[in-house]
Amino acid sequence: MEDKIIALIHQEVVPALGCTEPIAVALAVARATEALREACGHRPSDRSCLPERIDIHVSGNILKNGMGVGIPGTGSVGLPIAAALGSVCGRSEYHLEVLADLNPMAVSRARQLVEEKRVNIAIAEGPDKVYVSARVELDDHFAKAVIKGRHDAIVSVAVDGDTVFDAVHDHQAEQQSGGALSTLEPDFARSLTIRQIWDFAISVPLEKIAFMKDSITLNRRLADEGLHHRYGLQVGRTILAHDNTAVYGDTILSYAMAVTAAASDARMAGCTLSAMSNSGSGNQGITVTVPVIAVAEKTHAPREKLIRALALSHLVAIHIKGHLGKLSALCGCVIASTGSSCGIVYLRGGGYDEVCAAIKNMIGNITGMVCDGAKVGCALKVASGVSSSLQSAVLALDGVCISSSDGIIEDDIEKTIANLGDIGREGMQATDKMILDIMVCK
């Protein structure tokens, strides 16, 4: 079990450059373009060879989260520029950091592709929440790459109608595509329990989760970037501004809200720094980790305790996401801040019972927060999530827990989490559609 949980973390906690929905589009285009270049007799890395046409079909949720979010290094938003960059400078081997080779010349060439209307975006029909199909054409050849299920899971590649890669029937190819942990059962994250997660986090040999330090490095660097530069709505900078001390105070709460929101400010506005993501979302990765890091800094928590708290936080969010699905009408910061609340409980000396209480307090509080797409305004939701995270942790540590007579809360923690999943996955389908309809009709 221990090895499988570690494999799960490695699968769901990965670096990502830019919001993962447009980045998934860029990744699919990059892989299709590489295949097209080979078909045309060029090297896959030959960046002078660009498609004449790029056609993208995406699920509604990918469209919703890609319409208004900043694309790294461009000063622009939306899927067309992300798709164009995927063909110009993308490298599929970089996975969710597919645009790591971004430079001003690449941005200029990508803008030209968009301005010449060589990039087309459409909604795909089908049940998959995470779905991208990229078709590129050049010199009477065409190639197609499909991402499905996870933002970095390339499941098929075809050239001129002939399949050259199929993850379903080629296990080795799936591993090379970014699904290196495909030996895990699809529902493994969901089948875990909070008790198993807790036991793992407090007992696993520290060296086996030492890679949690990467979460600290990447996401703390993003927070510093957001605090020192004017990104987006500047939510983080505003909370810490001297003039606002009388409002927010100089507290652990205000500090945690500020540094976490600042990281989201930077990321949603197109900062070129990578985030350590969680369950396919950089904002969720930020919200899972930065509040825990902030509390550890302010309370001078031992490094080992912080690393274990981050493992607990990441895994709680991954487990809840297993019930909810990668994308839904519920804002991901609800799940991520629930994870961070558990990490904070552990940092402050709480045990398993207090962790369960924190989860119930969170689910009884901000479950109704909706996702209306990725954008700079996400930093406000992140700040709200962090506020609830610390509040729920403090209440739990004081022995306060929402009663099972309240709303969707049950005595059994797993039933409570399942209720949240049912609401987000099934109950809010009409809400999800309505949000998308409003966004595309503006």
Secondary structure, DSSP 4 states (H G I P E B T S, - for coil): -HHHHHHHHHHH--EESS-HHHHHHHHHHHHHHHHHHHHTTS-TT-TT---SEEEEEE-HHHHHHHSSSBPTTTS-BSHHHHHHHHHHH--GGGGGGTTTT--HHHHHHHHHHHHTT-EEEEEPPSS-SSEEEEEEEETTEEEEEEEESSTT-EEEEEETTEEEEETTT-HHHHHHTT-TTTTS-TTHHHH--HHHHHHHHHHS-GGGGGGGHHHHHHHHHHHHHHHHS--TT-HHHHHH-GGGHHHH-SSHHHHHHHHHHHHHHHHHTT-SS-EE-BTTBHHHHHHHHHHHHHHHHHHT--HHHHHHHHHHHHHHHHHHHHHH-SS-SB-HHHHHHHHHHHHHHHHTT--HHHHHHHHHHHHHHHTT-B---SSTTHHHHHHHHHHHHHHHHHHHHTT----TTSTT--SSHHHHHHHHHHIIIIITHHHHHHHHHHHHT-
